[in-house]
Amino acid sequence: MLTLFLLPTMNERLRPQILAMKPGTRVVANYFGIGDWSADAAVHLPQRTGKCGNYCSAYLWIVPADVNGVWQTSRGELVIEQRYQYFKGTLAGAPIAKGVLRGEALSFEANGIGYRCRVHGEGIEGAMGASNERWSARRKAR
């Protein structure tokens, strides 16, 4: 876990190093965010004199795995455009909806089918659909 109580400019300067940390690492900041990287969770306490003053907000980020790029699956190519813990793209030409990463846990929908997976380096493994059929992908060379 990494705890921050730095000014926004410092948080932004640290962002590349934070994103390079092990996926799943938790980052907590008091009051200030990390630029345009939206927090996974936030807590805002009512300001009460003598309790927390002006610093009544806490933010949590969970470092996402790097899944940006092209992956090969048995159903065709999975193309992912990642922006922090969210992503969009296509699976065999079908648009991806609700693409979210929480550390190494990845989930999305394509063609009305839900995918729940785990990222392991250059591979993704998990289940798809209501039947929990096994599913996997391998990253193509970058």
Phi and psi in radians as a Rosetta constraint file:
Dihedral C 1 N 2 CA 2 C 2 CIRCULARHARMONIC -2.098 0.35
Dihedral N 2 CA 2 C 2 N 3 CIRCULARHARMONIC 2.263 0.35
Dihedral C 2 N 3 CA 3 C 3 CIRCULARHARMONIC -1.973 0.35
Dihedral N 3 CA 3 C 3 N 4 CIRCULARHARMONIC 2.337 0.35
Dihedral C 3 N 4 CA 4 C 4 CIRCULARHARMONIC -2.156 0.35
Dihedral N 4 CA 4 C 4 N 5 CIRCULARHARMONIC 2.462 0.35
Dihedral C 4 N 5 CA 5 C 5 CIRCULARHARMONIC -2.503 0.35
Dihedral N 5 CA 5 C 5 N 6 CIRCULARHARMONIC 1.135 0.35
Dihedral C 5 N 6 CA 6 C 6 CIRCULARHARMONIC -2.091 0.35
Dihedral N 6 CA 6 C 6 N 7 CIRCULARHARMONIC 2.850 0.35
Dihedral C 6 N 7 CA 7 C 7 CIRCULARHARMONIC -1.181 0.35
Dihedral N 7 CA 7 C 7 N 8 CIRCULARHARMONIC 2.704 0.35
Dihedral C 7 N 8 CA 8 C 8 CIRCULARHARMONIC -0.940 0.35
Dihedral N 8 CA 8 C 8 N 9 CIRCULARHARMONIC -0.658 0.35
Dihedral C 8 N 9 CA 9 C 9 CIRCULARHARMONIC -1.116 0.35
Dihedral N 9 CA 9 C 9 N 10 CIRCULARHARMONIC -0.648 0.35
Dihedral C 9 N 10 CA 10 C 10 CIRCULARHARMONIC -1.231 0.35
Dihedral N 10 CA 10 C 10 N 11 CIRCULARHARMONIC -0.729 0.35
Dihedral C 10 N 11 CA 11 C 11 CIRCULARHARMONIC -1.017 0.35
Dihedral N 11 CA 11 C 11 N 12 CIRCULARHARMONIC -0.763 0.35
Dihedral C 11 N 12 CA 12 C 12 CIRCULARHARMONIC -1.125 0.35
Dihedral N 12 CA 12 C 12 N 13 CIRCULARHARMONIC -0.684 0.35
Dihedral C 12 N 13 CA 13 C 13 CIRCULARHARMONIC -1.141 0.35
Dihedral N 13 CA 13 C 13 N 14 CIRCULARHARMONIC -0.549 0.35
Dihedral C 13 N 14 CA 14 C 14 CIRCULARHARMONIC -1.437 0.35
Dihedral N 14 CA 14 C 14 N 15 CIRCULARHARMONIC -0.273 0.35
Dihedral C 14 N 15 CA 15 C 15 CIRCULARHARMONIC -0.883 0.35
Dihedral N 15 CA 15 C 15 N 16 CIRCULARHARMONIC -0.802 0.35
Dihedral C 15 N 16 CA 16 C 16 CIRCULARHARMONIC -1.040 0.35
Dihedral N 16 CA 16 C 16 N 17 CIRCULARHARMONIC -0.692 0.35
Dihedral C 16 N 17 CA 17 C 17 CIRCULARHARMONIC -1.202 0.35
Dihedral N 17 CA 17 C 17 N 18 CIRCULARHARMONIC -0.644 0.35
Dihedral C 17 N 18 CA 18 C 18 CIRCULARHARMONIC -1.140 0.35
Dihedral N 18 CA 18 C 18 N 19 CIRCULARHARMONIC -0.780 0.35
Dihedral C 18 N 19 CA 19 C 19 CIRCULARHARMONIC -1.169 0.35
Dihedral N 19 CA 19 C 19 N 20 CIRCULARHARMONIC -0.353 0.35
Dihedral C 19 N 20 CA 20 C 20 CIRCULARHARMONIC -1.477 0.35
Dihedral N 20 CA 20 C 20 N 21 CIRCULARHARMONIC -0.116 0.35
Dihedral C 20 N 21 CA 21 C 21 CIRCULARHARMONIC -1.218 0.35
Dihedral N 21 CA 21 C 21 N 22 CIRCULARHARMONIC 2.925 0.35
Dihedral C 21 N 22 CA 22 C 22 CIRCULARHARMONIC -1.006 0.35
Dihedral N 22 CA 22 C 22 N 23 CIRCULARHARMONIC 2.281 0.35
Dihedral C 22 N 23 CA 23 C 23 CIRCULARHARMONIC -0.959 0.35
Dihedral N 23 CA 23 C 23 N 24 CIRCULARHARMONIC 2.375 0.35
Dihedral C 23 N 24 CA 24 C 24 CIRCULARHARMONIC 1.757 0.35
Dihedral N 24 CA 24 C 24 N 25 CIRCULARHARMONIC -0.238 0.35
Dihedral C 24 N 25 CA 25 C 25 CIRCULARHARMONIC -1.065 0.35
Dihedral N 25 CA 25 C 25 N 26 CIRCULARHARMONIC 2.333 0.35
Dihedral C 25 N 26 CA 26 C 26 CIRCULARHARMONIC -1.642 0.35
Dihedral N 26 CA 26 C 26 N 27 CIRCULARHARMONIC 2.376 0.35
Dihedral C 26 N 27 CA 27 C 27 CIRCULARHARMONIC -2.146 0.35
Dihedral N 27 CA 27 C 27 N 28 CIRCULARHARMONIC 2.187 0.35
Dihedral C 27 N 28 CA 28 C 28 CIRCULARHARMONIC -2.099 0.35
Dihedral N 28 CA 28 C 28 N 29 CIRCULARHARMONIC 2.310 0.35
Dihedral C 28 N 29 CA 29 C 29 CIRCULARHARMONIC -2.234 0.35
Dihedral N 29 CA 29 C 29 N 30 CIRCULARHARMONIC 2.503 0.35
Dihedral C 29 N 30 CA 30 C 30 CIRCULARHARMONIC -1.712 0.35
Dihedral N 30 CA 30 C 30 N 31 CIRCULARHARMONIC 2.120 0.35
Dihedral C 30 N 31 CA 31 C 31 CIRCULARHARMONIC 1.334 0.35
Dihedral N 31 CA 31 C 31 N 32 CIRCULARHARMONIC -0.833 0.35
Dihedral C 31 N 32 CA 32 C 32 CIRCULARHARMONIC -1.785 0.35
Dihedral N 32 CA 32 C 32 N 33 CIRCULARHARMONIC 2.475 0.35
Dihedral C 32 N 33 CA 33 C 33 CIRCULARHARMONIC -1.493 0.35
Dihedral N 33 CA 33 C 33 N 34 CIRCULARHARMONIC -2.978 0.35
Dihedral C 33 N 34 CA 34 C 34 CIRCULARHARMONIC -2.087 0.35
Dihedral N 34 CA 34 C 34 N 35 CIRCULARHARMONIC 1.222 0.35
Dihedral C 34 N 35 CA 35 C 35 CIRCULARHARMONIC 1.049 0.35
Dihedral N 35 CA 35 C 35 N 36 CIRCULARHARMONIC -2.306 0.35
Dihedral C 35 N 36 CA 36 C 36 CIRCULARHARMONIC -1.543 0.35
Dihedral N 36 CA 36 C 36 N 37 CIRCULARHARMONIC 0.116 0.35
Dihedral C 36 N 37 CA 37 C 37 CIRCULARHARMONIC -1.439 0.35
Dihedral N 37 CA 37 C 37 N 38 CIRCULARHARMONIC 1.861 0.35
Dihedral C 37 N 38 CA 38 C 38 CIRCULARHARMONIC -1.261 0.35
Dihedral N 38 CA 38 C 38 N 39 CIRCULARHARMONIC 2.510 0.35
Dihedral C 38 N 39 CA 39 C 39 CIRCULARHARMONIC -1.245 0.35
Dihedral N 39 CA 39 C 39 N 40 CIRCULARHARMONIC 2.632 0.35
Dihedral C 39 N 40 CA 40 C 40 CIRCULARHARMONIC -1.296 0.35
Dihedral N 40 CA 40 C 40 N 41 CIRCULARHARMONIC -0.493 0.35
Dihedral C 40 N 41 CA 41 C 41 CIRCULARHARMONIC -2.708 0.35
Dihedral N 41 CA 41 C 41 N 42 CIRCULARHARMONIC 2.680 0.35
Dihedral C 41 N 42 CA 42 C 42 CIRCULARHARMONIC -2.521 0.35
Dihedral N 42 CA 42 C 42 N 43 CIRCULARHARMONIC 2.564 0.35
Dihedral C 42 N 43 CA 43 C 43 CIRCULARHARMONIC -2.227 0.35
Dihedral N 43 CA 43 C 43 N 44 CIRCULARHARMONIC 2.246 0.35
Dihedral C 43 N 44 CA 44 C 44 CIRCULARHARMONIC -2.149 0.35
Dihedral N 44 CA 44 C 44 N 45 CIRCULARHARMONIC 2.015 0.35
Dihedral C 44 N 45 CA 45 C 45 CIRCULARHARMONIC -1.617 0.35
Dihedral N 45 CA 45 C 45 N 46 CIRCULARHARMONIC 2.573 0.35
Dihedral C 45 N 46 CA 46 C 46 CIRCULARHARMONIC -1.092 0.35
Dihedral N 46 CA 46 C 46 N 47 CIRCULARHARMONIC 2.418 0.35
Dihedral C 46 N 47 CA 47 C 47 CIRCULARHARMONIC -1.246 0.35
Dihedral N 47 CA 47 C 47 N 48 CIRCULARHARMONIC 2.199 0.35
Dihedral C 47 N 48 CA 48 C 48 CIRCULARHARMONIC -2.309 0.35
Dihedral N 48 CA 48 C 48 N 49 CIRCULARHARMONIC 2.225 0.35
Dihedral C 48 N 49 CA 49 C 49 CIRCULARHARMONIC -0.945 0.35
Dihedral N 49 CA 49 C 49 N 50 CIRCULARHARMONIC 2.271 0.35
Dihedral C 49 N 50 CA 50 C 50 CIRCULARHARMONIC 1.524 0.35
Dihedral N 50 CA 50 C 50 N 51 CIRCULARHARMONIC -0.205 0.35
Dihedral C 50 N 51 CA 51 C 51 CIRCULARHARMONIC -1.622 0.35
Dihedral N 51 CA 51 C 51 N 52 CIRCULARHARMONIC -1.210 0.35
Dihedral C 51 N 52 CA 52 C 52 CIRCULARHARMONIC -2.279 0.35
Dihedral N 52 CA 52 C 52 N 53 CIRCULARHARMONIC 0.076 0.35
Dihedral C 52 N 53 CA 53 C 53 CIRCULARHARMONIC 1.016 0.35
Dihedral N 53 CA 53 C 53 N 54 CIRCULARHARMONIC -2.233 0.35
Dihedral C 53 N 54 CA 54 C 54 CIRCULARHARMONIC -1.545 0.35
Dihedral N 54 CA 54 C 54 N 55 CIRCULARHARMONIC -0.078 0.35
Dihedral C 54 N 55 CA 55 C 55 CIRCULARHARMONIC -1.857 0.35
Dihedral N 55 CA 55 C 55 N 56 CIRCULARHARMONIC 1.071 0.35
Dihedral C 55 N 56 CA 56 C 56 CIRCULARHARMONIC -1.786 0.35
Dihedral N 56 CA 56 C 56 N 57 CIRCULARHARMONIC 0.344 0.35
Dihedral C 56 N 57 CA 57 C 57 CIRCULARHARMONIC -2.154 0.35
Dihedral N 57 CA 57 C 57 N 58 CIRCULARHARMONIC 2.425 0.35
Dihedral C 57 N 58 CA 58 C 58 CIRCULARHARMONIC -2.246 0.35
Dihedral N 58 CA 58 C 58 N 59 CIRCULARHARMONIC 2.468 0.35
Dihedral C 58 N 59 CA 59 C 59 CIRCULARHARMONIC -2.194 0.35
Dihedral N 59 CA 59 C 59 N 60 CIRCULARHARMONIC 2.520 0.35
Dihedral C 59 N 60 CA 60 C 60 CIRCULARHARMONIC -2.156 0.35
Dihedral N 60 CA 60 C 60 N 61 CIRCULARHARMONIC 2.286 0.35
Dihedral C 60 N 61 CA 61 C 61 CIRCULARHARMONIC -2.134 0.35
Dihedral N 61 CA 61 C 61 N 62 CIRCULARHARMONIC 2.525 0.35
Dihedral C 61 N 62 CA 62 C 62 CIRCULARHARMONIC -2.025 0.35
Dihedral N 62 CA 62 C 62 N 63 CIRCULARHARMONIC 2.066 0.35
Dihedral C 62 N 63 CA 63 C 63 CIRCULARHARMONIC -1.020 0.35
Dihedral N 63 CA 63 C 63 N 64 CIRCULARHARMONIC 2.136 0.35
Dihedral C 63 N 64 CA 64 C 64 CIRCULARHARMONIC -1.477 0.35
Dihedral N 64 CA 64 C 64 N 65 CIRCULARHARMONIC 2.639 0.35
Dihedral C 64 N 65 CA 65 C 65 CIRCULARHARMONIC -1.158 0.35
Dihedral N 65 CA 65 C 65 N 66 CIRCULARHARMONIC 2.733 0.35
Dihedral C 65 N 66 CA 66 C 66 CIRCULARHARMONIC -1.525 0.35
Dihedral N 66 CA 66 C 66 N 67 CIRCULARHARMONIC 1.906 0.35
Dihedral C 66 N 67 CA 67 C 67 CIRCULARHARMONIC -2.065 0.35
Dihedral N 67 CA 67 C 67 N 68 CIRCULARHARMONIC 0.119 0.35
Dihedral C 67 N 68 CA 68 C 68 CIRCULARHARMONIC -1.072 0.35
Dihedral N 68 CA 68 C 68 N 69 CIRCULARHARMONIC 2.355 0.35
Dihedral C 68 N 69 CA 69 C 69 CIRCULARHARMONIC 2.260 0.35
Dihedral N 69 CA 69 C 69 N 70 CIRCULARHARMONIC -2.802 0.35
Dihedral C 69 N 70 CA 70 C 70 CIRCULARHARMONIC -1.947 0.35
Dihedral N 70 CA 70 C 70 N 71 CIRCULARHARMONIC 2.309 0.35
Dihedral C 70 N 71 CA 71 C 71 CIRCULARHARMONIC -2.157 0.35
Dihedral N 71 CA 71 C 71 N 72 CIRCULARHARMONIC 2.575 0.35
Dihedral C 71 N 72 CA 72 C 72 CIRCULARHARMONIC -1.811 0.35
Dihedral N 72 CA 72 C 72 N 73 CIRCULARHARMONIC 2.290 0.35
Dihedral C 72 N 73 CA 73 C 73 CIRCULARHARMONIC -2.240 0.35
Dihedral N 73 CA 73 C 73 N 74 CIRCULARHARMONIC 2.972 0.35
Dihedral C 73 N 74 CA 74 C 74 CIRCULARHARMONIC -1.208 0.35
Dihedral N 74 CA 74 C 74 N 75 CIRCULARHARMONIC -0.275 0.35
Dihedral C 74 N 75 CA 75 C 75 CIRCULARHARMONIC -1.717 0.35
Dihedral N 75 CA 75 C 75 N 76 CIRCULARHARMONIC 0.060 0.35
Dihedral C 75 N 76 CA 76 C 76 CIRCULARHARMONIC 2.055 0.35
Dihedral N 76 CA 76 C 76 N 77 CIRCULARHARMONIC -2.949 0.35
Dihedral C 76 N 77 CA 77 C 77 CIRCULARHARMONIC -1.348 0.35
Dihedral N 77 CA 77 C 77 N 78 CIRCULARHARMONIC 2.439 0.35
Dihedral C 77 N 78 CA 78 C 78 CIRCULARHARMONIC -1.911 0.35
Dihedral N 78 CA 78 C 78 N 79 CIRCULARHARMONIC 2.024 0.35
Dihedral C 78 N 79 CA 79 C 79 CIRCULARHARMONIC -1.932 0.35
Dihedral N 79 CA 79 C 79 N 80 CIRCULARHARMONIC 2.130 0.35
Dihedral C 79 N 80 CA 80 C 80 CIRCULARHARMONIC -2.082 0.35
Dihedral N 80 CA 80 C 80 N 81 CIRCULARHARMONIC 2.278 0.35
Dihedral C 80 N 81 CA 81 C 81 CIRCULARHARMONIC -1.972 0.35
Dihedral N 81 CA 81 C 81 N 82 CIRCULARHARMONIC 1.848 0.35
Dihedral C 81 N 82 CA 82 C 82 CIRCULARHARMONIC -1.703 0.35
Dihedral N 82 CA 82 C 82 N 83 CIRCULARHARMONIC 2.434 0.35
Dihedral C 82 N 83 CA 83 C 83 CIRCULARHARMONIC -2.328 0.35
Dihedral N 83 CA 83 C 83 N 84 CIRCULARHARMONIC 1.688 0.35
Dihedral C 83 N 84 CA 84 C 84 CIRCULARHARMONIC 1.024 0.35
Dihedral N 84 CA 84 C 84 N 85 CIRCULARHARMONIC -2.124 0.35
Dihedral C 84 N 85 CA 85 C 85 CIRCULARHARMONIC -1.584 0.35
Dihedral N 85 CA 85 C 85 N 86 CIRCULARHARMONIC 0.095 0.35
Dihedral C 85 N 86 CA 86 C 86 CIRCULARHARMONIC -2.070 0.35
Dihedral N 86 CA 86 C 86 N 87 CIRCULARHARMONIC 2.681 0.35
Dihedral C 86 N 87 CA 87 C 87 CIRCULARHARMONIC -2.641 0.35
Dihedral N 87 CA 87 C 87 N 88 CIRCULARHARMONIC 2.783 0.35
Dihedral C 87 N 88 CA 88 C 88 CIRCULARHARMONIC -2.339 0.35
Dihedral N 88 CA 88 C 88 N 89 CIRCULARHARMONIC 3.075 0.35
Dihedral C 88 N 89 CA 89 C 89 CIRCULARHARMONIC 2.666 0.35
Dihedral N 89 CA 89 C 89 N 90 CIRCULARHARMONIC -2.657 0.35
Dihedral C 89 N 90 CA 90 C 90 CIRCULARHARMONIC -2.456 0.35
Dihedral N 90 CA 90 C 90 N 91 CIRCULARHARMONIC 2.671 0.35
Dihedral C 90 N 91 CA 91 C 91 CIRCULARHARMONIC -2.173 0.35
Dihedral N 91 CA 91 C 91 N 92 CIRCULARHARMONIC 1.969 0.35
Dihedral C 91 N 92 CA 92 C 92 CIRCULARHARMONIC 0.913 0.35
Dihedral N 92 CA 92 C 92 N 93 CIRCULARHARMONIC 0.696 0.35
Dihedral C 92 N 93 CA 93 C 93 CIRCULARHARMONIC 1.517 0.35
Dihedral N 93 CA 93 C 93 N 94 CIRCULARHARMONIC -0.262 0.35
Dihedral C 93 N 94 CA 94 C 94 CIRCULARHARMONIC -1.476 0.35
Dihedral N 94 CA 94 C 94 N 95 CIRCULARHARMONIC 2.375 0.35
Dihedral C 94 N 95 CA 95 C 95 CIRCULARHARMONIC -1.126 0.35
Dihedral N 95 CA 95 C 95 N 96 CIRCULARHARMONIC 2.526 0.35
Dihedral C 95 N 96 CA 96 C 96 CIRCULARHARMONIC -1.574 0.35
Dihedral N 96 CA 96 C 96 N 97 CIRCULARHARMONIC 2.408 0.35
Dihedral C 96 N 97 CA 97 C 97 CIRCULARHARMONIC -2.137 0.35
Dihedral N 97 CA 97 C 97 N 98 CIRCULARHARMONIC 2.675 0.35
Dihedral C 97 N 98 CA 98 C 98 CIRCULARHARMONIC 0.968 0.35
Dihedral N 98 CA 98 C 98 N 99 CIRCULARHARMONIC 0.698 0.35
Dihedral C 98 N 99 CA 99 C 99 CIRCULARHARMONIC -1.319 0.35
Dihedral N 99 CA 99 C 99 N 100 CIRCULARHARMONIC 2.005 0.35
Dihedral C 99 N 100 CA 100 C 100 CIRCULARHARMONIC -2.397 0.35
Dihedral N 100 CA 100 C 100 N 101 CIRCULARHARMONIC 2.476 0.35
Dihedral C 100 N 101 CA 101 C 101 CIRCULARHARMONIC -2.086 0.35
Dihedral N 101 CA 101 C 101 N 102 CIRCULARHARMONIC 2.398 0.35
Dihedral C 101 N 102 CA 102 C 102 CIRCULARHARMONIC -2.292 0.35
Dihedral N 102 CA 102 C 102 N 103 CIRCULARHARMONIC 1.603 0.35
Dihedral C 102 N 103 CA 103 C 103 CIRCULARHARMONIC 1.207 0.35
Dihedral N 103 CA 103 C 103 N 104 CIRCULARHARMONIC -2.075 0.35
Dihedral C 103 N 104 CA 104 C 104 CIRCULARHARMONIC -1.671 0.35
Dihedral N 104 CA 104 C 104 N 105 CIRCULARHARMONIC -0.070 0.35
Dihedral C 104 N 105 CA 105 C 105 CIRCULARHARMONIC -1.464 0.35
Dihedral N 105 CA 105 C 105 N 106 CIRCULARHARMONIC 2.200 0.35
Dihedral C 105 N 106 CA 106 C 106 CIRCULARHARMONIC -2.165 0.35
Dihedral N 106 CA 106 C 106 N 107 CIRCULARHARMONIC 2.377 0.35
Dihedral C 106 N 107 CA 107 C 107 CIRCULARHARMONIC -2.489 0.35
Dihedral N 107 CA 107 C 107 N 108 CIRCULARHARMONIC 2.595 0.35
Dihedral C 107 N 108 CA 108 C 108 CIRCULARHARMONIC -2.890 0.35
Dihedral N 108 CA 108 C 108 N 109 CIRCULARHARMONIC 3.009 0.35
Dihedral C 108 N 109 CA 109 C 109 CIRCULARHARMONIC -2.192 0.35
Dihedral N 109 CA 109 C 109 N 110 CIRCULARHARMONIC 2.502 0.35
Dihedral C 109 N 110 CA 110 C 110 CIRCULARHARMONIC -2.603 0.35
Dihedral N 110 CA 110 C 110 N 111 CIRCULARHARMONIC 2.329 0.35
Dihedral C 110 N 111 CA 111 C 111 CIRCULARHARMONIC 0.951 0.35
Dihedral N 111 CA 111 C 111 N 112 CIRCULARHARMONIC 0.598 0.35
Dihedral C 111 N 112 CA 112 C 112 CIRCULARHARMONIC 1.308 0.35
Dihedral N 112 CA 112 C 112 N 113 CIRCULARHARMONIC 0.129 0.35
Dihedral C 112 N 113 CA 113 C 113 CIRCULARHARMONIC -1.881 0.35
Dihedral N 113 CA 113 C 113 N 114 CIRCULARHARMONIC 2.313 0.35
Dihedral C 113 N 114 CA 114 C 114 CIRCULARHARMONIC -1.535 0.35
Dihedral N 114 CA 114 C 114 N 115 CIRCULARHARMONIC 2.423 0.35
Dihedral C 114 N 115 CA 115 C 115 CIRCULARHARMONIC -2.094 0.35
Dihedral N 115 CA 115 C 115 N 116 CIRCULARHARMONIC 2.278 0.35
Dihedral C 115 N 116 CA 116 C 116 CIRCULARHARMONIC -2.210 0.35
Dihedral N 116 CA 116 C 116 N 117 CIRCULARHARMONIC 2.014 0.35
Dihedral C 116 N 117 CA 117 C 117 CIRCULARHARMONIC -2.420 0.35
Dihedral N 117 CA 117 C 117 N 118 CIRCULARHARMONIC 3.040 0.35
Dihedral C 117 N 118 CA 118 C 118 CIRCULARHARMONIC -2.298 0.35
Dihedral N 118 CA 118 C 118 N 119 CIRCULARHARMONIC 2.370 0.35
Dihedral C 118 N 119 CA 119 C 119 CIRCULARHARMONIC -1.579 0.35
Dihedral N 119 CA 119 C 119 N 120 CIRCULARHARMONIC 2.282 0.35
Dihedral C 119 N 120 CA 120 C 120 CIRCULARHARMONIC -2.261 0.35
Dihedral N 120 CA 120 C 120 N 121 CIRCULARHARMONIC 1.552 0.35
Dihedral C 120 N 121 CA 121 C 121 CIRCULARHARMONIC 1.080 0.35
Dihedral N 121 CA 121 C 121 N 122 CIRCULARHARMONIC -1.934 0.35
Dihedral C 121 N 122 CA 122 C 122 CIRCULARHARMONIC -1.689 0.35
Dihedral N 122 CA 122 C 122 N 123 CIRCULARHARMONIC 0.242 0.35
Dihedral C 122 N 123 CA 123 C 123 CIRCULARHARMONIC -2.283 0.35
Dihedral N 123 CA 123 C 123 N 124 CIRCULARHARMONIC 2.712 0.35
Dihedral C 123 N 124 CA 124 C 124 CIRCULARHARMONIC -2.237 0.35
Dihedral N 124 CA 124 C 124 N 125 CIRCULARHARMONIC 2.298 0.35
Dihedral C 124 N 125 CA 125 C 125 CIRCULARHARMONIC -2.347 0.35
Dihedral N 125 CA 125 C 125 N 126 CIRCULARHARMONIC 2.532 0.35
Dihedral C 125 N 126 CA 126 C 126 CIRCULARHARMONIC 3.067 0.35
Dihedral N 126 CA 126 C 126 N 127 CIRCULARHARMONIC -2.651 0.35
Dihedral C 126 N 127 CA 127 C 127 CIRCULARHARMONIC -2.262 0.35
Dihedral N 127 CA 127 C 127 N 128 CIRCULARHARMONIC 2.724 0.35
Dihedral C 127 N 128 CA 128 C 128 CIRCULARHARMONIC -2.340 0.35
Dihedral N 128 CA 128 C 128 N 129 CIRCULARHARMONIC 2.567 0.35
Dihedral C 128 N 129 CA 129 C 129 CIRCULARHARMONIC 1.227 0.35
Dihedral N 129 CA 129 C 129 N 130 CIRCULARHARMONIC 3.096 0.35
Dihedral C 129 N 130 CA 130 C 130 CIRCULARHARMONIC -1.181 0.35
Dihedral N 130 CA 130 C 130 N 131 CIRCULARHARMONIC -0.433 0.35
Dihedral C 130 N 131 CA 131 C 131 CIRCULARHARMONIC -1.432 0.35
Dihedral N 131 CA 131 C 131 N 132 CIRCULARHARMONIC -0.098 0.35
Dihedral C 131 N 132 CA 132 C 132 CIRCULARHARMONIC 0.999 0.35
Dihedral N 132 CA 132 C 132 N 133 CIRCULARHARMONIC 0.625 0.35
Dihedral C 132 N 133 CA 133 C 133 CIRCULARHARMONIC -1.044 0.35
Dihedral N 133 CA 133 C 133 N 134 CIRCULARHARMONIC 2.370 0.35
Dihedral C 133 N 134 CA 134 C 134 CIRCULARHARMONIC -1.116 0.35
Dihedral N 134 CA 134 C 134 N 135 CIRCULARHARMONIC 2.528 0.35
Dihedral C 134 N 135 CA 135 C 135 CIRCULARHARMONIC -2.590 0.35
Dihedral N 135 CA 135 C 135 N 136 CIRCULARHARMONIC 2.520 0.35
Dihedral C 135 N 136 CA 136 C 136 CIRCULARHARMONIC -2.629 0.35
Dihedral N 136 CA 136 C 136 N 137 CIRCULARHARMONIC 2.838 0.35
Dihedral C 136 N 137 CA 137 C 137 CIRCULARHARMONIC -2.543 0.35
Dihedral N 137 CA 137 C 137 N 138 CIRCULARHARMONIC 2.618 0.35
Dihedral C 137 N 138 CA 138 C 138 CIRCULARHARMONIC -2.145 0.35
Dihedral N 138 CA 138 C 138 N 139 CIRCULARHARMONIC 2.373 0.35
Dihedral C 138 N 139 CA 139 C 139 CIRCULARHARMONIC -1.209 0.35
Dihedral N 139 CA 139 C 139 N 140 CIRCULARHARMONIC 2.353 0.35
Dihedral C 139 N 140 CA 140 C 140 CIRCULARHARMONIC -1.340 0.35
Dihedral N 140 CA 140 C 140 N 141 CIRCULARHARMONIC 2.761 0.35
Dihedral C 140 N 141 CA 141 C 141 CIRCULARHARMONIC -0.977 0.35
Dihedral N 141 CA 141 C 141 N 142 CIRCULARHARMONIC 2.400 0.35
